[in-house]
Structure formats: C-alpha cells, structure tokens
Amino acid sequence: MISNFKKDFLFDLISSLSPSEKRNFKLYAKRLSSNQHAKFLVLFDVLEGMEEYDEAHLLKKAPVGKKQLSNMKAHLYKQILTSLRLLYADRNVELQLNEQIDFGRILFNKGLYMHSLKVLDKAKQVAGQYGLDTVMLRVVEMEKVIESQHITRSIRNRAELLGQESAALSHKVNLKNRFSSLSLQLYGIYLKTGYIKDREGRRTLERFYQRNMPDYSFSDLGFYEKMYLFQAQVWYFHIIQDFPLCYRAAQHWVDLFHYSPHMIRVATGNYLKAYHYLLDTLFYLGYFDRFMEVLEEFRASLKQGEFVMDDNSRVLAFLYLYSNLLNIHFLKGEFSKGVRELIPVLMREMQPIKSKLDIHHLMVLHYKVACLYFGHGDNEKAIFYLDQVIENNQDGLREDLQCFAHILKLIASYEAGLDEKLDGQIRNVYRFLIKMDDLHQVQKEMMWFVRKLSRIYDHELKGAFIDLREKLKIYENHPFEKRAFLYLDIISWLESKIENVPVQEVIQKKFLEKSKAGKING
C-alpha cells in the first residue's frame, strides 16, 4: 500500500511559520475587505491544521476542485512569501536595498529621472557600507541606463566615472566569486572524503588549491573577499590536518568580524561558522583553556542581541553550540556527565528543528552522541546511534565518518558481549572499507584484532591489548594515519582494557596530567 503522505512545498512553508508570522500573514491577507472570506485563506487554514501533508484529506476540505488546487496553492505560496518579505524588510539590509532598487526602476519608468537617481544613490551608499558589491553593481548598471539616454544633463564626465566604477566593481565581484567558489569546492571535497588519506591525495589537493587560488593583493581585498579567502584556507588546512595553520586562518576569520562588527548583521551565518571552525580547530589541537575562552565569547555573542537571527541562523547556532558542548566532554573525559546532563537537553532542543538539519550535520551529531554513550559504557545505546550513521547512504554524508562508525560499532558490539554476530559484522565492514578505499593500517590492525578476539583466552587478553596499543601508537602522529585518532581515542580505550578501568577514567587522568603540565593552554 502506497502512503498518502508526501512532501509538499506549500505545506513545508506553512509548517515553518511561527505564530507571529501566521498572524502577520492573516492580517496582510485580510487588509482588503474582499479577501475576508477568500478561498486561499480557507486553504491556508486547512493546511495549517495538518500534522502531515495528506492530499486526499486536503481535497475533501479545500474550497476548490483538484484541477484548480495547483493554481490556488501557487497563489497562496506567493502571498505568504510577500507577507514575510514585508515583515522582515526592516530587519534585512538586502531586502531593503532590493526594495529601493525597485523604487528606482518605478520612478525611472514614470519619467522621474532625478528622483530615480537620488533613490539609487542612497541605495548604493548603504550597499557600499556593507560591502555588497553585487548590489552596488546592479545600481551602477541602472544609473548607466538612465545616463545613457542623456536625459539628466548631469556632470560632463559622469558617464566615464560610471564606467570606471562598473569595471572596478565587476573586478571585485569576480574576485569574490573565485574565492567563494574555491571555498565551496574544498568543502565539497571534505564532505565527500573527509581528511586526506595518502600522499597522492595530498598532492592532488595541493595542485587543486594552488590552481584555483586567484592572484591578489591582500590590502586591496574587501570584507567578503577576505572572508572567503579565510574560509578556503580553513578548509584546505583542515583537510590536510595542518591544525596550527587552520587555527591561524580561523582566528583571522573571527577577527574580521571583530574589526567590522556591523557586518554581523548581513553575514550572520558566516559569523557563526567562523566561531565554530575556530572552536573545532582548538578541539583537535587539544587547547582546552583557549577552547573554553572562545566558547564563552561565542555564547555571549548569541545572547547580546546585536543582530537578528533568522531560522537558518538559529539552526546553525544550535548545531555549533551543541557540537562544541559535546566536545568539552570529549576533551575532559566526562562521558557520563555528558550523557546525564547534556544529551537530554540536546535531544529536546533538536526536536523542533530536526527537519531543518542537513544530513551531514545530523549524522555528525549522531556519531558524537554515540561516542559519548560508548565512553559512558552504554554500548547498546552507542550502537543505536551508530546505526543511524551506518544505515544512511544519502549523498552529502562523509565516507570517512561512516568508516569509523563501522569500526566503533565493532568495538561496541564486542564490549556489549554481542559477539555471536561479530564475524558477519567484520566481513561486512571489511567489504565496506574496501569499497570506500579506506582500509589503512590503523583500520587493518583493528579489524585483525577484533577478528581474533574470540580465539584469545581470558588470561591472554591483557597481553593482546598491550600488543595492539604498541602497534597503534606509532601511527598517532603519522600524517595520513593519525586521522583515525580524531574520531575515536583508540589508544585510551586499549589502556582502559589493560588497566581494567572505564575509558573515561583514562581520558580524565590524561586531561589532568596535561593541565598540570600546561599543555592545554594553546
């Protein structure tokens, strides 16, 4: 039987509306007396009352037949977007500027040329203040249209000045696009494969990075060009696991907003990302004190209210805040505390926005939650969340994340005593790693070890754990093998088995030792 429930863009839009946005829409729609009982408002009420989209139910309740439904849904969709545009116009600089450009076009069409130029000039000044070169270019092109008709009798060299301004803006827009494209392509590489796996992969990435990095003079770059340059650097150094240089680039990215705080208003998402990747890099470097300092800065900035966050920014803020709150427990080895205090809050806060989370970030959260449960000793719960990662084969999910989810599930299954199916699991994981071309030495050692566990006598276990630890320790700082230790602290797990204590006790002890030695300050 085919389910009657399916995705619908109009239903998704209505479901995303807050109570205040719904009230605003109804006020907007009823501003004309003729709309008081309009059919599209009846359709809105029907869709608003649904928990899931059900077209059969909708057709029973809708004020029109099936043939007219599509056109009415399109009309309602447009009306909702128009009401949202009006609601948020005064909070969004680009919406305001687009409106001013539209006004300039209307005045031009009315033959009010000087009025039009005045409105356009004001829009250009505001766009320049926020580094919106693309908007400025649109304004200049409109000004050129007006001047080309010789109808304003403006200053003699006006046309030449506009031509020079247009050329300069076109160059800046092109440079910004090249930086942003490079950043996006590097992010795509990371989403696909994760960290660099071998020497050839590094050489290929280096060639790609150098070939696509445009020539530039840093002093000539505007805000957005610098921002996308720092983004590209962050991704490049992150992928090759050069975390000291990644830290420097991420700090430059954050500082860029500190030097130009008014830009937070128009680039809120990138501001949040800047802090996240700075925190992410500090986590991998193990600089706990600096990590906590930056995290407090980040949390304080979210509470200040100096900028208005839209739904997209709220989702990003949630992801970045909780991802780094989880990282605190990994750094300190406080897995049980994280399970007890953080996970319930995380799950509660995530529920209303879960449908808005992209698959990559959702699976990263699931993997981190699984690791927290594993460190806590609840292996069955860890397996539950690992399965969310393993069973998801959608595009956009990092292959290396799935690889290590498979490995951790093997270890958790062993710890949970679920070894009756371990041989089958090992074969499946082996085939998966071969398919992903990800069977490196650390994974091989782990696979061989888990495979022979069932044949090792109890009195031989400690020696086997010691032997594996010594084999793996040589890879902790290997340029292409060390990535395995970014996902799972295998060495600490082995030491917990050797010492017969919980893994979190081992990590907590290491954290305290680093703290006393001053190695967590950064």
N, C-alpha and C positions, 0 to 999 in steps of 0.2 A: 504494500500500500504506500503510495507517494504522499508525503506530508504536505499539508496545505500551507505550511508556514514557510516563508521565504523572505529574502532581503528586499527592502523597498526604500528608495532614497528619500521619499517624502516622509514615510514613517520614521526613518532614522533621524531626519532633521527635527521633526516634532518631538521625538523622544529625547533629543539632546537639549531642548529648550528648558530653561529654568522657569520657575513660577512667575518671576517678574517679566521674563521675556514673553511668556504666554499672555500675560495681562497686557503688555505693551502691544502685542500683535492684535489683540481683540479691540483695543482702543483705536489703533490705527485703522483696522478694517471697518470699524463702525463709525468712523469720522463722517462718512456720508450717510445720510438718513436712508438712502436707497439700499444700503448694504446691511441694514439691521437684521434682516432675515435672509441674507444671501445664501445660496446653496453651498458656496465654497466654505462658509463658516460652519454649516452643518457637517460638511465633510471633515473639517478640522476637529470638531467635537467628537466625531466617531473615531477618528484615528487616535486622538488624544486618550480615549478611553480604553484602547487596546494595550494588552501587555506584550503581545507579539503580533506581527503583521499576518492577518488572515484575510485573503482576498474574497473568499466566499462569504464570510461574515460582513465584510465591507460592502459588497454588492447588495446584500439584504438591507443594510442600513443607509446606504448612500442615497442622496436625493436625485441621482441621475442613473441612467442605464449603463450597461457595460461599454457601449460604443462611445458615450460622452465622458466616461470616467477618466480616461487618459488625459484629455484636454483640461478637465477641471483640476486634476491633480497637478498638472504643469502650471496652471494659473495660481493655485494655492501655494505651490512651491515658490513661485516668483514673488507673491505677496508677502510671504514670511521673510524672504531674504531682503526685500525692500524695507520692511519694518525693522529688521535687525540693523540694516545699514544706517537708517535714521537714528536708531537708538544709540549706536556706538560711534557715530560720526564725530562727536565732540571729544571722544577718547582716543581716536586713532588718527595720527598725523596724515598717513597716506590716504585714508578715506576723505579727510578734509581737503587735501590737495587735489584729489581727483574731482571732487565737487567744484572747486574753484576753476579748474581747467574746463569743466563742463560749462560753468557760467561764462567763462571767457569765450567759448565757442558760440553760445547762445547770443551773447552781446555782439559778436562779430557778424553772425547771421542777420541780426537786426540792423546792421549798419552802424552800430555804436562803437566805432573802431578805437577811439581813445579810451573809452570805458573798458573795452576788452583788454587793451594793453595794460591798463592800470591793475586790473584784477590778475592778469597773468604775471606781471612783475612782482606783485605781492606773493603769489604762489611760489615764484622762483626763489625769492629771498628765504622763505620758510624751508623750501626743499634744500637749499644750499646749507642752511643751518644744521640740517640733519644728514647731510651727505647723500641725499637721494638724487644721484646723478642721472638716473634713468628718467625720473620725473622732470628734472631740470631740462633734459634734452627734449622731452615732449613739449615743454613750454617754449623753448627756443625755436623749435620747428614751427610751432603755431605763430610765434612772433614773426618768423621769416615769411610765413604765408601772408600775414597782414601787410608787412613792409613791402613785399614783392608786388603788391597792387598799387604802390605809390599813392596811397590814399591818406597817409598820416602827415606827410610833409615834415618828417622828423629830421633829426640832425643829419648832416651831409654824409658822414661815414658810418651811419647806423647799420647798413647792410653788410659792410666789411666787418664791423665788430661782431655782428650776429654770426657771420660765417666763421670767424675765428673762435668764438665761444662754442659753436656747434662742433667744430673739429676737436677742440680740447676736451669737451665732454664725451664725444664719441671715443676718444683715446682712453679716457678714464673708465668708461663703461666697458670697453673691450678688455682692458687690463683686469678689472674686477671680475668679469666673466671668466677669464682664463684662470685666475686664482681660485674662484669658486668651483669651476669645473674640475680642476686638479684635486681640490679637497674632497669633492663628492666622489670622484673616481677612486681615490685612495680609501675612502670609507666603504665603497662598494667592494673593494678587494678584501678589506678586513672582514666585512660581513660574510663574504663567500668562504674565505680560507682561514681567517684568524691570523695568528702570528706566522712569520716566515719559518719555513720548515728546514731549509738546507741552503748551502752556499749558492747554488744556481738560482734558487728563488730570490735570494738577496740581490744577486747581480741583476736579475731581471727587473726587480722593483727599483733598484738604483737607476738603471737606464731609463725606466719609465718616468721616474720623478725628475731626473735631470732634463729629459727631452721635453717635458711638459711644463717645466718651471719657466715662466716668461722672464726676459731681461727687465730689470727695474732698478731705480734709484730709490732707496728707502725713504729718503727725505721728501720725495715727490709724491709718495703714496698718501691717499686719503684714508679715512677711517675704515671703510669697507674693504679696500684693497689690503690694508694691514691685517684686518680681522681674518679674511680668507687665507692670507699668507700664513698666519699663525696656525690656523686650523689645519692647513695642508702639512705644515711642519709637525704638528702634534700627531697626526695620523701616520705620517711617514716614520717618525722615531718610535711611535708606539708599536707599529707592525714589526719593525726590526729589533724591538725590545731594547732600544737605547734609552732607558728611562731617565737618566740625568739630563740629556738634551731634550727629551719630551717634556720634562718638568720645566725647563727654561722657556720653551715655546708656550706651554700652557700658562705660565706665570705672566708672560708678555701679553697673552690674550686677555687675561683677567685685568691686568694693569691698564690695558687700552680703554676699558670701560671706566676705570677709576679716574683716568685723565679726562674722559669725556662722559661724565655721568648722565648728561641729558640724552645720550644715545641709548640708554637702557630702555627708554620709552618706546623707541622704534625698532629695537633689535633685542627684545626681551628673551626670546628663545635662545639666541646665541649667547646672551649674558649668562643664562642658566647653564648652558653647555660648557662655557668657559670654566666656571667653578667646578662642574662635575669632572671634567677631564684633568683639572689640576688636582683635585682630590683623588681621582683614580690613580694618577701617577705617583702621588705621595704614598698611597696604599701599597703599590708594587715596590716602591723603594723602602718601605717599612719605616718611614719617618713619622712616627706616631704623634709626637708633640706638634710638629708643623701641621699634620693632618687635622688634629683637633682644633688648632687655631683657625685654619681656613674653614673648617666645617662650621665653627661658631660664627665666623664672618658671613658665611652663606646663609645660615639660619636667620641671623639678624637682618640680613638684607630682604629676606622673604617677608619679614614682619613689619618693615618700615613703611610700606605702602606708598613709596615714592613713584611707583609705576603701577598701572592697572594690568593685571594678568587676565588673559582670555582663557578659554577652555584648554587650548593647546598648551599654553604656558603652565597651567595648573597640572596637567598630566606630566609634563617634563619635570616640574618642581617635585611632584610626588615620586617619580622614578628616581631622580637624582638624590633626593633626600634619603629615601629608604635604602637605596643601594649602598650609600655610604654609612648609614647607621648600621647596616648589616656588616660592613667592613670593619667597624670598630670591634665587633665581637670576634671576627677572624683574627685581627691583629693581637687582641688581648687573650684569645683562647677562651672567651666566656660564652661557650656554645649553649650551655644550659640556661644561662641568664637571658640570652637572645631568644631561645625557644619560649621561655616563660613570659618574658616582658615585651619583646618586640614583635614576634610573629603574630600574636592575636590582633595587635593594633594594625600591623601591615595588612593582614587579610581583610579586616573590617574597612580600612580606608581604601583598599583596592577595589572592593566590590562595585561601587557606583561607577567607576571609570574603566573597569576591566575591558569593556568592548572597544575602548578608545586606545588601548595599548597595542603597539605594533608587536608582531610575533617575536622579533628578536629580543626586545627588551623584556617581554613577558617571560620568555624561556630563560633569559639570564637570571631573572628574579627567582624562577622555579629552581634553577640549578643552585643558586646561593642558599635558598631555603633548605634544599636537600642536603647541602654541605653542613648547614647549621644543625640539622637533625642528626646527621651522621656523627658529628663531633659530640653531640649530646648523648649519643648512644641509642637513639631510637632509629634503628636501621630500617624497619619496615616503613616508617614514615618517610625516611630518606628515599627508599626505593619508589614510593608512590610519586614523589615529586620528580625523581629522575626519569620515571616512565613518561611524564608529561613532556620532557625534552626529547627522549629517545623516540617516542611514537609520533612526534611531529615532523613531518617531512616537507613542510611548506618552504617555498623559496624565501630567502631572507634570513634563514637561521644558519648561524655559523657551523660549518662542518666540524671544526675542532672542538666546539662546545659539545656536540653530540658524541664525539670520540671519547672525551673524558667522562661524559655522563655514563657511557657504556662501561668504562674501566671502574668508575666509582661504584656502579651497581654490582659489579662482580665482587668487589671487596665487601660491600654492604650485605650482599647475599651470603657470603662466607661468614661474616660476623653474626648474621641473624640465624645461622645454622640451616640455611636453605640450600644445602649443597647437593640435594638429590638431583637438581636440575642444572648444576653448575657446569657439567661437561657440555651440555647442549648450549648453554649461555656462552661458554668460551668459544665454541665453534662459530656461533652467530657473530660474536664480537670480532673474532679474527677475520671473518669474511667481510664484515663492515669496514674494518680498518684497512684491509687490502683494497677494497673498492674505493675508499676515500684517499688512498695513497698516503696513509698516515701511520704506518707501522714502523715507528722509530725505536731506538734502542731501549728507552725507558718503558715504552709500552710492551716491547718484546719481553723484557725482564719480568714485568708484572704478570703478563699472560703465562709465561712458563712457570712462574712461582705459584700462581693460583691453580694452574692445571695439576701440579704435583702435590698440592696441599693434602688432598685426600689420601695420598700414599705415604704421608710422613707420620711417624709415630709421635705421640704426645711429648715424649722426652727429647725428641729431635727438633721440635718446633722452634725453641728459642735460638738454637744454632742456625736454623734456616732463615729466621728473621734477621739475625745478625749478618749472615752472608749476603742477603738481598740488600740490606742497608748499605753495606760497604760497596756493593756493585753500583748502587744508585748515587751515592754521594759524589762520585767523580763527575756526574752529569749536572750537578746543581748549578754550576756556572758555565756550562757548555753553551756556546752561542745559539745552537739550534735545538738542544735537548732540554734546556732549562725551562722552556715554556710549560712543560708538564707540571712543574712545581708551582706555577702561577695559579693553577686551577685546584690543586689538591696537595696539601702538605704530606706527601707520602712518607718522607723521612720521619716526621713526628709520629705518624701512625705506626710505623715499624718500631720506633723507640718505645711507644706505649705498649706494644706487644712484648718487647724484650723486657721491659721493666714491670710488666703486668699492672699498669695503671691506666686510667682513662686518657684518651688522646688530648683532651682539653687541659689536663694537668701538665702534660709535657709542654704544650704550647704556652701555657701560663708561666711556667718556670723559665722558658726561653725569653719570654717577654720581660719578665722581671730582671733577668740577667742583662739583657740589652739595655734596659732602663738604667740599671746601676752603672753600666759601662758607658753611658751617654751615647749609645748608638741609635737612638730613636728620635734624636732632635732634628736631623736634617741639616 
